[in-house]
Amino acid sequence: MTVEETAIPADSSYYVERIAQWGKAGPSPYLQDGDSDLVSASSGLSGTKTIGDWHFPNSGGSGTINSVKLSVRHKDAGNPPDSELDIGISVDGGSTWTEYYVPIVGASYVWSDIDISALIGQDWSKLNNLRFYLKTYGFFTGSGTFYVSAVHRKTDYTAGGGPSVQQSLGDGSSWVTYLTKFKLPAVFGSKLGVSRHVG
């Protein structure tokens, strides 16, 4: 298995401002590695505040996707008891969004992993089209400030899709690949033009 961890580059093209109700510190895209570049929002009785959208470089991976997580580096000052930090994710160009809860962690920066494997499935195009926003919700009591300084995409995958066999459709010019968990006898492969390999 391979784990590909992708950070947002220090390149302003990875932040396309659609809505900006948070404060911003440092140069765009703000969520590159380093805690001096960040976005922040107070919560409490102020309702919702949203900022986005960000995206990542395309993945260099291929094969079977085992899991996908977004790792959020964040903290909250004032421990807002009735407020919430969410991350909204789209994998279809922004037509639909799914929001995930990011836990309240206290006054020191930590990394929180948000598992989005079910949203991505086995679709590498969804992974590469992923974009996200950040949102705070304020409820009835309490106030505080949320800080987010970086977000990474972590993709665990098996390169090549795992063990497979390739079978010629007849003339050897085109092949079909089948995933398998068993070994073919050598005589089977020699008669049907099947090459065996572990991807």
C-alpha positions in Angstrom: 0.0 0.0 0.0 1.1 3.6 -0.6 0.0 6.6 1.3 0.2 9.8 -0.7 0.0 12.9 1.5 -0.7 16.1 -0.5 -0.4 19.6 0.9 -1.9 22.7 -0.6 1.0 24.4 -2.4 2.1 28.0 -1.7 0.3 29.1 -4.9 -2.7 31.4 -4.9 -4.3 29.5 -7.8 -5.3 26.8 -5.2 -7.7 29.2 -3.5 -10.6 30.5 -5.6 -12.6 32.9 -3.5 -16.3 32.2 -3.7 -17.2 33.4 -0.2 -15.0 35.0 2.4 -16.6 35.6 5.8 -13.4 34.6 7.8 -10.3 36.6 8.5 -7.2 35.8 6.5 -3.5 36.0 7.6 -0.5 35.7 5.3 -0.5 35.3 1.5 -3.0 33.3 -0.5 -3.9 30.4 -0.4 -3.6 30.8 3.4 -3.7 27.0 4.1 -0.2 26.1 2.9 2.0 24.5 5.5 3.1 26.8 8.4 1.0 28.3 11.2 1.7 31.9 10.3 -0.6 31.6 7.2 -4.1 30.8 8.3 -7.8 31.6 8.3 -9.9 32.4 11.4 -13.5 33.0 12.4 -15.3 33.9 15.6 -18.5 32.0 16.4 -21.1 32.1 19.2 -24.3 34.1 18.4 -23.1 35.2 14.9 -24.7 32.5 12.9 -22.8 30.8 10.1 -19.5 32.0 8.5 -18.0 30.4 5.4 -14.8 30.7 3.5 -13.7 28.9 0.3 -13.0 27.2 -2.0 -9.6 25.4 -1.9 -8.4 22.4 -4.0 -5.3 20.2 -4.3 -2.9 19.2 -7.0 -3.9 16.2 -9.0 -2.9 12.9 -7.4 -0.1 10.9 -9.0 -1.7 7.6 -7.8 -3.6 4.9 -9.6 -5.1 1.5 -8.6 -7.3 0.5 -5.8 -8.2 3.3 -3.3 -8.2 2.0 0.2 -9.1 5.2 2.1 -9.1 9.0 1.6 -8.8 11.5 4.5 -8.6 15.2 4.9 -6.2 16.1 7.7 -7.1 19.5 9.2 -4.6 21.5 11.3 -6.6 23.7 13.6 -7.3 25.0 17.1 -10.0 27.0 18.9 -9.6 29.8 21.4 -12.3 30.2 24.1 -13.5 26.6 23.8 -16.9 27.6 22.2 -19.3 25.0 23.8 -22.2 25.6 21.5 -20.4 26.3 18.2 -19.2 24.0 15.5 -16.5 23.8 12.8 -17.4 22.0 9.6 -15.6 21.3 6.3 -17.7 21.1 3.2 -16.5 18.9 0.3 -17.5 18.7 -3.3 -16.3 16.1 -5.8 -18.4 17.3 -8.8 -17.2 20.8 -9.5 -19.3 22.4 -6.8 -22.7 21.2 -7.8 -23.3 19.3 -4.6 -21.6 19.6 -1.2 -21.3 17.3 1.8 -20.3 18.7 5.2 -18.2 16.9 7.8 -17.8 17.9 11.5 -14.4 18.9 12.7 -14.0 18.2 16.4 -13.3 21.0 18.9 -9.8 20.5 20.2 -8.7 23.4 22.5 -6.1 26.2 22.3 -3.2 24.3 20.8 -2.8 23.3 17.2 -3.5 19.6 16.4 -4.2 17.6 13.2 -7.7 16.0 12.9 -8.4 13.4 10.2 -11.7 13.5 8.5 -12.5 10.2 6.6 -14.1 10.9 3.2 -13.6 7.5 1.7 -17.3 6.8 1.2 -17.5 10.1 -0.8 -14.6 9.2 -3.1 -15.2 5.4 -3.5 -12.9 4.1 -6.3 -13.2 7.2 -8.5 -9.9 8.9 -9.1 -11.6 11.7 -10.9 -13.6 12.6 -7.8 -10.3 12.7 -5.8 -8.8 15.0 -8.3 -11.9 17.2 -8.6 -12.1 17.6 -4.8 -12.6 21.1 -3.5 -13.6 22.3 0.0 -14.7 25.2 2.2 -14.7 25.9 5.9 -17.8 26.9 7.9 -18.5 27.8 11.5 -22.0 27.5 13.1 -23.0 29.6 16.1 -25.8 28.4 18.3 -27.2 29.7 21.6 -24.4 30.5 24.1 -20.7 30.8 24.2 -18.2 32.4 21.8 -14.7 31.7 20.6 -12.5 31.8 17.6 -11.6 28.9 15.2 -8.2 28.9 13.5 -7.2 26.6 10.5 -3.7 26.8 9.3 -3.3 23.8 6.9 -5.3 21.0 5.2 -3.7 17.9 3.7 -5.3 15.2 1.6 -4.1 11.7 2.5 -4.8 8.9 0.0 -4.1 5.3 0.9 -4.1 3.1 -2.2 -2.8 -0.1 -3.7 -0.9 0.7 -6.9 -2.0 -1.2 -10.0 -5.2 -2.4 -8.4 -3.7 -5.5 -6.7 -3.1 -9.0 -8.2 -4.5 -9.3 -11.7 -4.5 -11.3 -14.9 -4.6 -10.0 -18.5 -6.3 -12.0 -21.2 -6.0 -11.4 -24.9 -9.3 -11.1 -26.8 -7.8 -13.2 -29.6 -5.2 -11.6 -31.7 -3.0 -10.1 -28.9 -3.7 -6.5 -29.9 -6.2 -5.8 -27.1 -6.3 -7.1 -23.5 -8.8 -7.3 -20.7 -7.5 -7.1 -17.1 -9.2 -9.1 -14.3 -8.6 -8.7 -10.6 -7.9 -12.1 -9.0 -6.8 -13.7 -5.7 -5.7 -17.1 -7.2 -2.9 -18.3 -9.3 -3.5 -19.7 -12.8 -1.7 -22.9 -13.8 1.1 -22.3 -16.3 -0.6 -24.5 -18.9 -3.7 -22.3 -18.7 -1.7 -19.2 -19.4 0.2 -20.7 -22.3 -3.0 -21.9 -24.1 -5.1 -18.8 -23.7 -2.5 -16.2 -24.1 -2.8 -15.0 -20.5 0.1 -13.2 -18.9 0.2 -13.1 -15.1 1.6 -10.3 -13.0 1.2 -8.6 -9.7 0.3 -5.0 -10.2 
